[in-house]
Amino acid sequence: MKRTALIRTIEAMGCLLIRHGGNHDWYHNPATKVSQPIPRHREIKDTLAKHIIKMLQ
C-alpha cells in the first residue's frame, strides 16, 4: 500500500498527526486515545498497513 493512501485512510477515520519523528510519523485517534507510528517508506507492506488501521479504529 502506498504511504499516501494509508494516511488518507487514517485521516478519514479521524486520526490526527501528533509529531514527526526520525523515521516515523505518529498519528493519534482522539476517539480511542490510541497512537501509532507510521513509517516513512513510500511503500508499506499490506500486513503492516492493515495492522495500523486495525489498531487505530
Secondary structure, 3 states (H helix, E strand, C coil): CEHHHHHHHHHHCCCEEEEECCCEEEEEECCCCEEEEEECCCECCHHHHHHHHHHHC
